[in-house]
Amino acid sequence: MTFRGIVAAAIFATAAGTAWAQSVSENQVAARTDWSVFEETDPRECWAVSVPKETVNTRDGEVVSVRRSEIQLMAFYRPGASVTGQLAFTGGYPFAEGSTVSLDVDGNTFELYTEGEWAWPATTADDARILTVLKAGSEAVLTARSSRGTVTKDTFSLMGFTAAVEDSERRCQ
């Protein structure tokens, strides 16, 4: 596991638990239209997060109904671990081993690597480029493949993204 993976895994390791959900709701500090801002003090971390406006799941070209856990796109900051603006996506299922997630922001495409249920840009430079494009964009579409072969397409609104990300960054300086 890469350092970036270890940091992100540590941040989100308890995401499936009820205690985390209660903690997160207590830590929400702002809502910026389609994006919310959260802040944690121990360890110090801040993040902007949203859920998709639309989700389409297909298998063999046919739309199918599937069960997925939380689907989230987020940008987070963790000054104690020198994380300054990292993008993360969880599709709510384990990604197919060795697969990537395609991120399309108004025609600008990027590739995210996967590990378990999480996907990230390969480098901090990629994070910075993607965050810049997201700030100027109107929607982000993430297309991925599950370990069961389902292709998922999640569409996120970027309304409020810039304000939420800048608020998260400011809180964790």
C-alpha positions as CSV (number, residue, x, y, z in Angstrom):
1,M,0.0,0.0,0.0
2,T,1.3,3.4,-0.9
3,F,1.8,6.2,1.7
4,R,-1.2,8.0,0.1
5,G,-3.2,4.8,0.5
6,I,-2.2,4.4,4.1
7,V,-3.1,8.0,5.0
8,A,-6.5,7.8,3.2
9,A,-7.2,4.3,4.6
10,A,-6.5,5.6,8.1
11,I,-8.8,8.5,7.6
12,F,-11.7,6.5,6.3
13,A,-11.1,3.1,8.0
14,T,-14.1,3.5,10.2
15,A,-16.4,4.8,7.5
16,A,-18.7,1.8,7.5
17,G,-19.5,2.0,11.3
18,T,-22.4,3.6,12.9
19,A,-20.2,5.4,15.3
20,W,-18.5,7.1,12.4
21,A,-21.8,8.2,10.9
22,Q,-22.7,9.8,14.3
23,S,-19.3,11.4,14.6
24,V,-19.4,12.8,11.1
25,S,-22.8,14.3,11.6
26,E,-21.5,16.0,14.8
27,N,-18.4,17.2,12.8
28,Q,-20.3,18.9,9.9
29,V,-19.4,22.5,10.1
30,A,-20.9,23.9,6.9
31,A,-23.0,23.1,3.8
32,R,-22.2,24.7,0.5
33,T,-25.2,23.8,-1.7
34,D,-24.3,20.2,-3.0
35,W,-21.1,19.9,-0.8
36,S,-20.7,19.7,2.9
37,V,-17.6,20.5,5.0
38,F,-16.5,18.5,8.0
39,E,-13.8,19.1,10.6
40,E,-12.2,16.7,13.0
41,T,-9.7,17.8,15.7
42,D,-8.0,14.6,16.8
43,P,-6.3,13.9,14.5
44,R,-6.7,17.3,12.7
45,E,-8.5,16.8,9.4
46,C,-11.0,18.7,7.3
47,W,-12.8,17.6,4.2
48,A,-15.4,18.6,1.6
49,V,-17.8,15.8,0.5
50,S,-20.7,15.2,-1.7
51,V,-22.9,12.3,-2.8
52,P,-23.9,11.7,-6.5
53,K,-27.0,13.3,-8.0
54,E,-27.4,10.4,-10.4
55,T,-26.2,6.8,-10.3
56,V,-26.4,4.3,-13.2
57,N,-25.4,0.6,-12.8
58,T,-25.0,-1.7,-15.8
59,R,-24.0,-5.2,-16.5
60,D,-23.5,-6.5,-20.0
61,G,-24.9,-3.2,-21.2
62,E,-28.2,-3.6,-19.3
63,V,-29.2,-1.3,-16.4
64,V,-29.3,-3.3,-13.2
65,S,-30.3,-2.7,-9.6
66,V,-27.4,-3.3,-7.2
67,R,-26.8,-2.7,-3.5
68,R,-24.0,-0.2,-2.8
69,S,-22.9,1.4,0.5
70,E,-21.9,5.1,0.7
71,I,-20.9,6.7,-2.6
72,Q,-18.8,9.8,-2.0
73,L,-16.5,12.2,-3.7
74,M,-14.3,14.2,-1.4
75,A,-11.3,16.5,-1.1
76,F,-9.5,16.3,2.3
77,Y,-6.7,18.1,4.2
78,R,-4.7,16.6,7.1
79,P,-1.9,18.9,8.1
80,G,-0.4,16.4,10.6
81,A,0.3,14.0,7.7
82,S,1.1,16.7,5.2
83,V,-2.0,16.0,3.2
84,T,-3.0,19.2,1.5
85,G,-5.7,18.7,-1.0
86,Q,-6.1,15.0,-1.8
87,L,-9.1,13.8,-3.8
88,A,-10.7,10.5,-2.9
89,F,-13.7,8.6,-4.3
90,T,-15.5,5.6,-2.8
91,G,-18.0,3.8,-5.1
92,G,-19.6,1.9,-2.3
93,Y,-18.2,-1.5,-3.3
94,P,-14.8,-3.2,-3.9
95,F,-13.4,-2.1,-7.3
96,A,-12.3,-4.8,-9.7
97,E,-8.7,-5.7,-8.9
98,G,-6.3,-3.8,-11.1
99,S,-9.0,-1.5,-12.5
100,T,-9.0,2.3,-12.6
101,V,-11.8,4.8,-12.2
102,S,-12.4,7.3,-15.0
103,L,-13.1,10.8,-13.9
104,D,-14.7,13.2,-16.4
105,V,-15.1,16.9,-15.5
106,D,-16.8,18.7,-18.3
107,G,-14.8,16.9,-20.9
108,N,-11.5,16.8,-19.0
109,T,-10.6,13.2,-18.2
110,F,-8.4,11.7,-15.5
111,E,-7.6,8.2,-14.3
112,L,-7.8,7.3,-10.6
113,Y,-6.1,4.1,-9.3
114,T,-8.1,1.8,-7.0
115,E,-7.5,-0.1,-3.9
116,G,-10.4,-1.9,-2.2
117,E,-13.3,0.5,-2.1
118,W,-11.3,3.7,-2.7
119,A,-9.8,5.5,-5.7
120,W,-7.3,8.3,-5.8
121,P,-5.1,10.2,-8.3
122,A,-1.7,8.7,-8.6
123,T,0.3,11.7,-7.5
124,T,-0.1,14.9,-5.5
125,A,0.5,16.8,-8.7
126,D,-2.5,15.0,-10.2
127,D,-4.5,15.9,-7.1
128,A,-3.7,19.6,-7.7
129,R,-4.6,19.5,-11.4
130,I,-7.9,17.7,-10.7
131,L,-8.9,20.0,-7.9
132,T,-8.3,23.0,-10.2
133,V,-10.5,21.5,-12.9
134,L,-13.2,20.6,-10.4
135,K,-13.3,24.2,-9.1
136,A,-14.0,25.4,-12.7
137,G,-16.4,22.5,-13.5
138,S,-20.1,22.0,-13.3
139,E,-20.3,18.2,-12.9
140,A,-18.0,15.3,-12.4
141,V,-18.8,11.8,-13.7
142,L,-16.9,8.8,-12.3
143,T,-17.1,5.5,-14.1
144,A,-15.8,2.3,-12.5
145,R,-16.1,-1.4,-12.5
146,S,-16.9,-3.5,-9.4
147,S,-15.3,-6.8,-8.5
148,R,-18.5,-8.4,-9.7
149,G,-18.3,-6.8,-13.1
150,T,-20.9,-4.1,-12.7
151,V,-20.1,-0.9,-14.4
152,T,-21.1,2.1,-12.4
153,K,-21.5,5.7,-13.5
154,D,-21.9,8.3,-10.7
155,T,-22.6,11.9,-11.5
156,F,-21.8,14.6,-8.9
157,S,-22.8,18.2,-9.1
158,L,-19.9,20.7,-8.5
159,M,-22.2,23.4,-7.3
160,G,-20.6,24.7,-4.1
161,F,-17.4,22.6,-4.6
162,T,-15.0,25.6,-4.7
163,A,-16.5,27.2,-1.5
164,A,-16.5,23.9,0.4
165,V,-12.9,23.0,-0.6
166,E,-11.6,26.4,0.2
167,D,-13.4,26.3,3.6
168,S,-11.9,22.9,4.3
169,E,-8.4,24.0,3.4
170,R,-8.7,27.2,5.5
171,R,-9.9,25.2,8.6
172,C,-6.9,22.9,8.4
173,Q,-4.1,25.3,7.7
